[in-house]
Amino acid sequence: MSGRALRGWTVTSRRRFLGGVAVAVAIGSSSRLSVAAEEEKKVNVYNWDTYIGETTIEDFTAATGIEVRYDLFASNEELFAKLREGNPGYDVIFPSNNYVERMIAADMLVALDHERIPNLAHIDPLFADPQFDRGRRYSVPYMWGTMGIGYRRSKVEPKSWKVVFEPEESLRGRIAYLNDVTVIQMALKYLGYSLNSRNPAEIDKAAELIIRAKPYVKAFAPDTGQDLLLSGEVDLVTEWNGDILQVMLEDEDLGYVVPEEGSILWEDTMCIPKGAPHPQNAHTFINYILTPEVHASIAEFIKYACPNRTALQYLPVEDRENPAIYPPREVLEKCEVTVYKGEEVESLYDRALTRVLAA
């Protein structure tokens, strides 16, 4: 999520309209939910806000007898910083693809025991061997999606990133950007560069583009752009697709598009951090989430794309056929997955964002 963007078990006001989601889980073999006798029946989970099904946690405990402590983080940076100094007790974490790579490099993750996760068999082959974690040694796919533009249809019909980076006068004060380095990446994409550029001059050009657009920007929002759009405070936002899809259900005048230049193709994952006190229960939790009916119920609730090919049959047809959730191939071919570029290059992006915010 990379992001981001936005997630959690506690139902927020944005979720009320989605209603309850019943989870009927076909457990299959009892071995899937076996809990090692030597581990206490607890698992400590650290996830994004508003990023799980309405009853997933209770259903897991009912099925396994394992009690869940469920904490929330707001960004990959927060997750990384908290665990970099030593695991405070978490068993399952949900980093985005580029942070998986970063955490592997920092020796922060435990290699998974695939025999304890038989439901990996349900994962779409497209997600079986990603560049950031070959062979899925350390991560399991949870959800995936895109970043794009959320907009009010009656005001504007965007096709290009130009509408947010070189806006017309009518949009002055009517735009919100995500307050993280993805705004630098989207500017790079608009300028014709890779969103994974390692070129300092290109990153500087992206920052300058955003600085010139700042008079048109109402807010750099901490992953709440969808709320500004829904309330009518802005007409355009850069946001994650699932967040915009949630508010589109409340207001038919809202839309979402991946611009013609392409965008981020992201994946959020489940991992076990070094020092996890309940690693066997962590494997049980991950395997439970990958149960097709469970995975589908979460995806339907949070409106992100599910990497579980067996789970797709349990999703509503309108979700499976919605291009804002499952984009057509020609759109995906223009998108890029964010990769970890090393601390030196990553700091260039951080400094660029700091310069933009200070300008």
N, C-alpha and C positions, 0 to 999 in steps of 0.2 A: 501495500500500500501505500501499498505502500503506501496508498494510501492510502487514507487515509484517513483517506480519508475520511471522530465519527463512529464509533462502534461500541457494543457492550451488552451484557445480559440484562441489566436494569433497563426497563422499557422507558424511553424518553418520550416527550410530547410528539416528536416526529413519527413515532411508531404507533401511536394510538389508533390511527385509521387503518392499520394493517390487520387489526383483529387478532384473535387467538389462532395459533397454529398447532394442531394436534399432532403429536409424534407417535406413530405406531411403529415400533421397532421390531423387525424380524431378526432376532439375535442369531439364529442358526446354531452353531456348535457352542456348547458351554465353555469350551476352551478359550474362546475369544474374550470372555469376560472374567477369566480366571485371575485371581489376585494372589500374589505370593504371600504365603503365611507369615513370612518374616517382616513384611511391610505393614505398618498401620494403615487402616483404610482411609487414607487422605491423599489428596492431590492438589497442588497449588498451581493455579493457572493465571497467566498474565497476558491479557488480550487487549485489543483496541476497544474503544467505547462503541456501543451499539453495533456489535459485530458477531452476534450469536442468536440462536432461536429463542423464542419467548420462554420455552419450557425445557430447553436442552439440558441445562444443568440439573434440574430436578429429575428429569427422565434418566440421566446417566446415573445419578445416585440411586434411584429406584431400581435400575437394572443391575447395578454392581455392588451396592452397599458402600461405595466409596464416597466420602464426603469431599466436597469441592470448596476450596477457598478461591474466590474469583476476584482478581484485582485488575484495574484498568490503567492503560497508558495512552498518551495522546499523540506520540510520534515515535518513529524509529530511533531518533536521536535520544529521546528519553529512555527508551528500552535499553539501548546500547550503553548509555552512561550508567544506568543503574546496575547493570550486570558486569560492566567492565571492572569495577572495583571489587568484584566477588559476588557470587550468587547469594542473595539474601534469603533464599529458600524456595525458589520457584521450580516447578517440575516440567511445565509446558509453557512455551512462549510462542508468539506469533509474529516473527519478523518478516519484512518484505524481502523480495529476491536479492536486491543488492546488499542488504544488511546480513543476509545469510552468508554471502560470500565474505563480507567483512568480518563476521563473527567466526567463521571457519579460520580465516587468516590469523585471528587473534586467539585461537585455541579456546573458544568459549562454548563450543557445542559438543555433545556426546554423539558418537556414531550410533545410529539406530539399529536395533535388532529386527530385521524385516520378518523373521519368523513370528515375532510377537504382533505383527501388524498384517494379518492375512487379507484385510480389506484393501490393501494396496492393489490387489488384483483388479479393483474396480476403476482405478485411475486411468484416464484417457492416455493412450501412448504419447500424445503430443506433449504431455507433462512428465514423462518417465525419465528423461535424461537431460535436464536443463544444463546450460552452460555454467550456471553459477553453482551447481552441485551435481556433478556427474554421478550417475547411478543412484541418486537420491540417498547418499550415505548419511546425510545429516538433516534433511528436511522432507516434509510431506506437504503436497499442495493442498491449500485450504480453499481459497477463492482467487479469482483473477478478474481483470477488467481493464478499462482504459481511463485516461484522463481526457477531458474535452471541455466544451463550452456548454454551460447551462444558460438558457435564455428564455425571455418572455416573447412568445410568438407574435403577439400583437404589436410589439415594438421593433423587432429586428429578426432577421433570418440569417444567421451567420453561416458561412461556408469555409472561411479562412481564418487563421489566427490574426489576420490583419485587423479584424473588427475590434480586438481587445488591445492590440499593440500599436496600431495607428488609427485610433477611433475617430469617427466623425463628431462634429460639434454637438449634435443632438444627444450624444452619449456622455457628455461631460458630467462627472459625478455619479454615473449610473453603472459603474463597473467595479467588481471586486476580484482581487487575485488571492490565491492561496498564499499564506505567509510561510513559505518554505522554498527550498531551492528548485522545486519543480517549475516555478515561474521563470527561473533562468533557463531551464531546459526547454520550456515551451517557446521562449524567445529565440533560442538557438535553432529550434526546428523551423520557426517562421523565417529565419534568416537563411535557411538552406543548409545549415550545419547539422552534424549529428548531435543528438541530445546527450551523448556521452563524450562530447568533445574534450580533449586534453589540451587544447590550444588556448593559452592565456589571452591572446588577442581576440579570439572568437568569443570567449566568455565575457571579456570586457565590452565587446560590441553588443552582446545581449543585455548586459546591465545598462548600457547607455540607452538602448531602445526603451527599456522599461522606465528609466528615469524621465525620458521625454514624454512618456504616456502618463506620468503620475498625476498631472492636473485633471485627468479624466477619471481617476480611480478614487472611489469613495472609501475603500478599505482594503487592507491586506488582512484577510480573515483567517483565523486559526481553525481552518477546517469547518467553518460555519457558513460558507458562502451560500449553500442551498437555503438556509434560513433567511438570509438577506434577500434572496431571489423570491422566495415564497411570500415574504412580508411586503414585497413591492418596493423595498429600499433601493434595489438595483435591478437592472434589466439583463446584465451579462455577468457571468462568473466563470472562472476557471475552477473546475472541480472534478472529483472522481465520479464515474458514471453512476454507481450505486446510490450515492447521496442525492444526485439529481432525480434519479428514478423514484426515490422515496417521496420527494415532494411533488413530482409530476402526478402522483396518485391523488394528491389533494387539490391540484389546480391544473385543469386541462389546457391552460394557456402557456404552460411551461414545457420546454423541450430540451433535448440534449443532442449534441453532434460532436463527432470527432472531425476536426478540420481537415481540409483536403491535403495539407502538408504532412499529415500524420501526427502521432502523439506517443505517449508512453503506453506500453503494454506491460502491466504489472502483475505480480503474483504475490499473494501473502501465503505464508507457510506455517506449519507446526513443527517445532523443534524442542529438543530436550537440552537445557543448558548444563554445562559442567557444574557439578556440585548439587544436582537435583537430589533431594532427600528421598523421593519416592519414584525412582526410574521405572520400576515395573508397572506401577499404577499409571505413570505417564504414558507408557506404551498402550495400556488398556484404554485410556482416555482418547488417545489419537486414533486407535482402531475403531472405537465407538463412533467418533465423528465421521469416519469414512464409511460407516454403514450406509448403504444407498438411501434408505428412507430418512435417516437422520440428516445426512448431508443435504438432501433435497429440501427438507423442511427448513433448514437454516438458510439455504440459498433463496427460497421463496420468500422468506421473511425479510431478509436484508437486501434483496434485489441486486445481488452480485452474481457473476457467472461461476458455475460450479465445474471443477475439473474432473468430477466423478461421472464417467460415461454411463454407468448403470443407474445413477441417481436421476439422470435426465428424464427417464420415463415417468418419474413421480412428480415432475414439475408441470405447472399449467402450460398449455400450448401457447398462450399469449406471452409467457416468459421466454420459452424456447425460441419463439419466432420474433422476438423483439430485438432489432438490430442494435439498440442502445445497450442491451445486456450481452448479446452474442453477435458481435459485428460480422459483416460479410468478409470473406477472405481478402477482397481487394482493399478493404480498409486496414485489416491487420497487416498486410504486406507493407504498408507505409509506416507502421508503428515500430518502435524499438523498445527493447527491454533495458531498463537502467542497470548498468553494471558498476561494480565497485572499482574505482579508478586509482586506488592507493591514497594514503592520507595526504600526501602533498597536493595532488590534484583536487581531492575533495575539499581541501581548505580553500582552494581558489573559488569554488562555488559558494562556500560559506562567506568568504570575504565579499564576493560580488553581491550577495543578498544583503549583507550588512551595509554596503555602500548604497544600494538602492533604497533601503529603508531610511537611511540617514539623509538622503538627498532632499 
